[in-house]
Amino acid sequence: MDLNNYATMDPVMLMSIINMKLRDEFDGLDDLVRYYEIDKAALCARLKDAGFDYLEATKQFR
């Protein structure tokens, strides 16, 4: 899945996809944003606006 359109994706779907990729493919958010060349602050702000925060301890958005 291409995450380049994260800014316009449904935020719940985006959160679900990000969490799945974090669980299955990446060791953490830094690895994911580096791989997809996504602005970490913009991604976190997009999900925060929808009510989701990144929890470092569990490596997922909730």
N, CA, C and O atoms as a GROMACS GRO file, in nm:
protein
  248
    1MET      N    1   0.084  -0.118   0.000
    1MET     CA    2   0.000   0.000   0.000
    1MET      C    3   0.088   0.124   0.000
    1MET      O    4   0.181   0.135   0.079
    2ASP      N    5   0.057   0.215  -0.088
    2ASP     CA    6   0.130   0.341  -0.099
    2ASP      C    7   0.073   0.439   0.002
    2ASP      O    8  -0.047   0.466   0.002
    3LEU      N    9   0.156   0.492   0.087
    3LEU     CA   10   0.112   0.585   0.190
    3LEU      C   11   0.135   0.731   0.152
    3LEU      O   12   0.120   0.820   0.237
    4ASN      N   13   0.171   0.757   0.028
    4ASN     CA   14   0.197   0.894  -0.013
    4ASN      C   15   0.072   0.982  -0.008
    4ASN      O   16   0.084   1.105  -0.003
    5ASN      N   17  -0.046   0.923  -0.008
    5ASN     CA   18  -0.169   1.002   0.000
    5ASN      C   19  -0.227   1.004   0.142
    5ASN      O   20  -0.348   1.020   0.160
    6TYR      N   21  -0.141   0.988   0.242
    6TYR     CA   22  -0.187   0.983   0.381
    6TYR      C   23  -0.262   1.108   0.422
    6TYR      O   24  -0.349   1.102   0.509
    7ALA      N   25  -0.231   1.221   0.362
    7ALA     CA   26  -0.294   1.348   0.400
    7ALA      C   27  -0.441   1.353   0.364
    7ALA      O   28  -0.516   1.431   0.422
    8THR      N   29  -0.484   1.270   0.269
    8THR     CA   30  -0.624   1.272   0.227
    8THR      C   31  -0.698   1.143   0.260
    8THR      O   32  -0.818   1.132   0.233
    9MET      N   33  -0.629   1.046   0.317
    9MET     CA   34  -0.693   0.920   0.352
    9MET      C   35  -0.788   0.937   0.470
    9MET      O   36  -0.771   1.027   0.552
   10ASP      N   37  -0.888   0.851   0.476
   10ASP     CA   38  -0.973   0.845   0.594
   10ASP      C   39  -0.884   0.818   0.714
   10ASP      O   40  -0.806   0.723   0.712
   11PRO      N   41  -0.892   0.899   0.819
   11PRO     CA   42  -0.798   0.885   0.931
   11PRO      C   43  -0.808   0.751   1.004
   11PRO      O   44  -0.707   0.701   1.053
   12VAL      N   45  -0.926   0.693   1.012
   12VAL     CA   46  -0.938   0.563   1.080
   12VAL      C   47  -0.871   0.454   0.995
   12VAL      O   48  -0.804   0.367   1.049
   13MET      N   49  -0.890   0.461   0.864
   13MET     CA   50  -0.825   0.366   0.774
   13MET      C   51  -0.674   0.385   0.779
   13MET      O   52  -0.598   0.288   0.782
   14LEU      N   53  -0.629   0.510   0.780
   14LEU     CA   54  -0.487   0.540   0.788
   14LEU      C   55  -0.426   0.482   0.916
   14LEU      O   56  -0.322   0.418   0.912
   15MET      N   57  -0.493   0.505   1.029
   15MET     CA   58  -0.444   0.453   1.155
   15MET      C   59  -0.434   0.300   1.151
   15MET      O   60  -0.337   0.242   1.199
   16SER      N   61  -0.535   0.237   1.094
   16SER     CA   62  -0.537   0.092   1.085
   16SER      C   63  -0.422   0.040   0.999
   16SER      O   64  -0.354  -0.056   1.036
   17ILE      N   65  -0.399   0.104   0.886
   17ILE     CA   66  -0.291   0.062   0.795
   17ILE      C   67  -0.155   0.083   0.861
   17ILE      O   68  -0.068  -0.004   0.855
   18ILE      N   69  -0.136   0.200   0.923
   18ILE     CA   70  -0.009   0.229   0.990
   18ILE      C   71   0.017   0.128   1.100
   18ILE      O   72   0.128   0.075   1.111
   19ASN      N   73  -0.083   0.100   1.183
   19ASN     CA   74  -0.065   0.004   1.292
   19ASN      C   75  -0.034  -0.136   1.239
   19ASN      O   76   0.048  -0.207   1.297
   20MET      N   77  -0.099  -0.175   1.130
   20MET     CA   78  -0.071  -0.306   1.071
   20MET      C   79   0.074  -0.312   1.022
   20MET      O   80   0.143  -0.411   1.046
   21LYS      N   81   0.118  -0.207   0.955
   21LYS     CA   82   0.254  -0.205   0.905
   21LYS      C   83   0.355  -0.202   1.020
   21LYS      O   84   0.460  -0.266   1.011
   22LEU      N   85   0.324  -0.129   1.125
   22LEU     CA   86   0.413  -0.127   1.242
   22LEU      C   87   0.421  -0.265   1.306
   22LEU      O   88   0.528  -0.307   1.350
   23ARG      N   89   0.311  -0.334   1.311
   23ARG     CA   90   0.309  -0.467   1.371
   23ARG      C   91   0.381  -0.569   1.284
   23ARG      O   92   0.456  -0.653   1.336
   24ASP      N   93   0.360  -0.563   1.152
   24ASP     CA   94   0.406  -0.669   1.062
   24ASP      C   95   0.538  -0.642   0.991
   24ASP      O   96   0.609  -0.736   0.954
   25GLU      N   97   0.574  -0.514   0.971
   25GLU     CA   98   0.685  -0.485   0.882
   25GLU      C   99   0.797  -0.398   0.939
   25GLU      O  100   0.909  -0.401   0.890
   26PHE      N  101   0.768  -0.319   1.043
   26PHE     CA  102   0.865  -0.221   1.089
   26PHE      C  103   0.887  -0.231   1.238
   26PHE      O  104   0.800  -0.276   1.312
   27ASP      N  105   1.006  -0.189   1.283
   27ASP     CA  106   1.039  -0.191   1.425
   27ASP      C  107   0.986  -0.070   1.500
   27ASP      O  108   0.983  -0.070   1.623
   28GLY      N  109   0.944   0.032   1.427
   28GLY     CA  110   0.891   0.151   1.492
   28GLY      C  111   0.852   0.255   1.389
   28GLY      O  112   0.874   0.238   1.269
   29LEU      N  113   0.794   0.363   1.437
   29LEU     CA  114   0.745   0.469   1.350
   29LEU      C  115   0.857   0.534   1.270
   29LEU      O  116   0.838   0.569   1.153
   30ASP      N  117   0.973   0.552   1.330
   30ASP     CA  118   1.085   0.614   1.258
   30ASP      C  119   1.123   0.532   1.134
   30ASP      O  120   1.150   0.589   1.029
   31ASP      N  121   1.125   0.401   1.147
   31ASP     CA  122   1.157   0.314   1.033
   31ASP      C  123   1.051   0.326   0.924
   31ASP      O  124   1.084   0.333   0.805
   32LEU      N  125   0.924   0.329   0.964
   32LEU     CA  126   0.815   0.338   0.866
   32LEU      C  127   0.821   0.469   0.788
   32LEU      O  128   0.813   0.468   0.665
   33VAL      N  129   0.834   0.582   0.858
   33VAL     CA  130   0.835   0.711   0.787
   33VAL      C  131   0.960   0.726   0.701
   33VAL      O  132   0.956   0.790   0.596
   34ARG      N  133   1.070   0.669   0.743
   34ARG     CA  134   1.192   0.673   0.663
   34ARG      C  135   1.173   0.592   0.534
   34ARG      O  136   1.211   0.637   0.426
   35TYR      N  137   1.116   0.474   0.546
   35TYR     CA  138   1.094   0.386   0.431
   35TYR      C  139   1.001   0.451   0.329
   35TYR      O  140   1.029   0.449   0.209
   36TYR      N  141   0.891   0.509   0.376
   36TYR     CA  142   0.792   0.570   0.285
   36TYR      C  143   0.821   0.717   0.254
   36TYR      O  144   0.748   0.780   0.178
   37GLU      N  145   0.928   0.771   0.314
   37GLU     CA  146   0.966   0.911   0.295
   37GLU      C  147   0.849   1.004   0.328
   37GLU      O  148   0.812   1.092   0.250
   38ILE      N  149   0.793   0.981   0.446
   38ILE     CA  150   0.680   1.059   0.496
   38ILE      C  151   0.731   1.151   0.607
   38ILE      O  152   0.819   1.114   0.684
   39ASP      N  153   0.675   1.270   0.614
   39ASP     CA  154   0.706   1.364   0.721
   39ASP      C  155   0.640   1.312   0.850
   39ASP      O  156   0.518   1.309   0.860
   40LYS      N  157   0.721   1.273   0.945
   40LYS     CA  158   0.670   1.214   1.069
   40LYS      C  159   0.579   1.310   1.144
   40LYS      O  160   0.472   1.270   1.192
   41ALA      N  161   0.619   1.435   1.154
   41ALA     CA  162   0.538   1.533   1.227
   41ALA      C  163   0.402   1.552   1.159
   41ALA      O  164   0.300   1.563   1.228
   42ALA      N  165   0.400   1.556   1.027
   42ALA     CA  166   0.274   1.574   0.954
   42ALA      C  167   0.184   1.452   0.972
   42ALA      O  168   0.063   1.466   0.990
   43LEU      N  169   0.242   1.333   0.966
   43LEU     CA  170   0.163   1.211   0.985
   43LEU      C  171   0.105   1.207   1.126
   43LEU      O  172  -0.014   1.179   1.143
   44CYS      N  173   0.186   1.235   1.226
   44CYS     CA  174   0.138   1.234   1.365
   44CYS      C  175   0.032   1.341   1.387
   44CYS      O  176  -0.066   1.318   1.459
   45ALA      N  177   0.049   1.458   1.326
   45ALA     CA  178  -0.050   1.565   1.339
   45ALA      C  179  -0.182   1.525   1.273
   45ALA      O  180  -0.289   1.552   1.326
   46ARG      N  181  -0.173   1.461   1.158
   46ARG     CA  182  -0.293   1.414   1.088
   46ARG      C  183  -0.371   1.316   1.175
   46ARG      O  184  -0.493   1.327   1.186
   47LEU      N  185  -0.302   1.223   1.236
   47LEU     CA  186  -0.369   1.124   1.320
   47LEU      C  187  -0.412   1.185   1.454
   47LEU      O  188  -0.515   1.146   1.509
   48LYS      N  189  -0.335   1.279   1.506
   48LYS     CA  190  -0.372   1.346   1.631
   48LYS      C  191  -0.502   1.424   1.612
   48LYS      O  192  -0.587   1.426   1.701
   49ASP      N  193  -0.517   1.488   1.497
   49ASP     CA  194  -0.641   1.562   1.468
   49ASP      C  195  -0.762   1.469   1.469
   49ASP      O  196  -0.874   1.514   1.496
   50ALA      N  197  -0.741   1.342   1.441
   50ALA     CA  198  -0.849   1.244   1.442
   50ALA      C  199  -0.863   1.176   1.578
   50ALA      O  200  -0.949   1.090   1.596
   51GLY      N  201  -0.779   1.215   1.675
   51GLY     CA  202  -0.790   1.162   1.809
   51GLY      C  203  -0.696   1.047   1.842
   51GLY      O  204  -0.713   0.980   1.944
   52PHE      N  205  -0.596   1.024   1.756
   52PHE     CA  206  -0.504   0.913   1.779
   52PHE      C  207  -0.365   0.966   1.816
   52PHE      O  208  -0.314   1.058   1.752
   53ASP      N  209  -0.307   0.906   1.918
   53ASP     CA  210  -0.171   0.940   1.960
   53ASP      C  211  -0.082   0.818   1.941
   53ASP      O  212  -0.128   0.704   1.954
   54TYR      N  213   0.045   0.842   1.911
   54TYR     CA  214   0.141   0.733   1.897
   54TYR      C  215   0.194   0.697   2.035
   54TYR      O  216   0.243   0.783   2.108
   55LEU      N  217   0.184   0.569   2.069
   55LEU     CA  218   0.234   0.519   2.196
   55LEU      C  219   0.363   0.442   2.170
   55LEU      O  220   0.360   0.332   2.116
   56GLU      N  221   0.473   0.500   2.209
   56GLU     CA  222   0.605   0.442   2.184
   56GLU      C  223   0.617   0.303   2.247
   56GLU      O  224   0.678   0.213   2.188
   57ALA      N  225   0.561   0.285   2.366
   57ALA     CA  226   0.574   0.158   2.438
   57ALA      C  227   0.511   0.042   2.362
   57ALA      O  228   0.563  -0.069   2.363
   58THR      N  229   0.399   0.068   2.295
   58THR     CA  230   0.330  -0.038   2.220
   58THR      C  231   0.355  -0.030   2.071
   58THR      O  232   0.316  -0.118   1.995
   59LYS      N  233   0.421   0.078   2.029
   59LYS     CA  234   0.451   0.103   1.887
   59LYS      C  235   0.325   0.098   1.802
   59LYS      O  236   0.318   0.027   1.702
   60GLN      N  237   0.224   0.177   1.846
   60GLN     CA  238   0.101   0.186   1.769
   60GLN      C  239   0.028   0.314   1.804
   60GLN      O  240   0.053   0.378   1.906
   61PHE      N  241  -0.063   0.350   1.715
   61PHE     CA  242  -0.150   0.465   1.739
   61PHE      C  243  -0.276   0.415   1.807
   61PHE      O  244  -0.330   0.310   1.773
   62ARG      N  245  -0.323   0.492   1.904
   62ARG     CA  246  -0.449   0.460   1.973
   62ARG      C  247  -0.524   0.587   1.998
   62ARG      O  248  -0.633   0.583   2.056
   0.00000   0.00000   0.00000
